[in-house]
Amino acid sequence: MNHKIRQIIENSILKSKKQKKEFLLFSRIMVFIQDPLISDSVDFDEVVNNLEKFMPPHLFEDIDIIYVGQYQDLIDRGLEALYESGAIYITNTLSENVDYVENIIHENAHSIEDAHGLSIYGDGKVNSEFIGKRKRLFHTIKSQDHDISGLDYLNPEFDQEMDDFLYKELGYDNLNYLINGLFLNPYAVTSIREYFASGLEKYFLDGTKREQLRRFSPELTKKIEELINGYQN
């Protein structure tokens, strides 16, 4: 086969992939590309294959459909993805396959929380672990002469004032340095829900981070592994 014919075939395959709008995850969950993907580097067949490779299907039991496109809720809230009522909505503007895989796993973690919240949080161990880390982090932050007197850092739920402090006053770069040995990424600091979702994402996608999670967050790791092994309420 000469080079020109090969190039025509490859271009035809690429065009066909770009035009494909529907995919099936775990032979059940519809993935629908509502608006064209911005990046030519993204191959949603590979995204689906990687999700099936990394994740056990029973952890996606509460996802019915995944929409990819331009959604006003994402735009208004400055989000890449969100989970709501059995559906994951994700922007079509991400650059690489891994960006879609990470976001889908992260948002699926919130569906797992909705279904298995009692199993994850009922005994208080994950909450105690999270708050313990928050205390150590904010002791360090205070030692840097930041005023934290008005912040309820013992509240495990999302708080806008806390979020603004972490990302606007403290700053991402400084926070990323301060969380070393406590949290795997800055987003996990913002609430216990993001602590769980970020931990689950890193557990499945990065072997090095998985081992760090075992050391940094043993209670969270235990809950994730119970879920993997089919622990039920």
Secondary structure as GFF3:
##gff-version 3
##sequence-region A 1 233
A	DSSP	alpha_helix	3	19	.	.	.	ID=ss1
A	DSSP	beta_strand	22	25	.	.	.	ID=ss2
A	DSSP	beta_strand	29	33	.	.	.	ID=ss3
A	DSSP	alpha_helix	44	54	.	.	.	ID=ss4
A	DSSP	three_ten_helix	57	60	.	.	.	ID=ss5
A	DSSP	beta_strand	65	69	.	.	.	ID=ss6
A	DSSP	alpha_helix	72	77	.	.	.	ID=ss7
A	DSSP	beta_strand	81	84	.	.	.	ID=ss8
A	DSSP	beta_strand	87	91	.	.	.	ID=ss9
A	DSSP	alpha_helix	97	121	.	.	.	ID=ss10
A	DSSP	alpha_helix	125	143	.	.	.	ID=ss11
A	DSSP	alpha_helix	160	164	.	.	.	ID=ss12
A	DSSP	pi_helix	165	170	.	.	.	ID=ss13
A	DSSP	alpha_helix	172	178	.	.	.	ID=ss14
A	DSSP	three_ten_helix	186	189	.	.	.	ID=ss15
A	DSSP	alpha_helix	192	205	.	.	.	ID=ss16
A	DSSP	alpha_helix	207	216	.	.	.	ID=ss17
A	DSSP	alpha_helix	218	228	.	.	.	ID=ss18
###
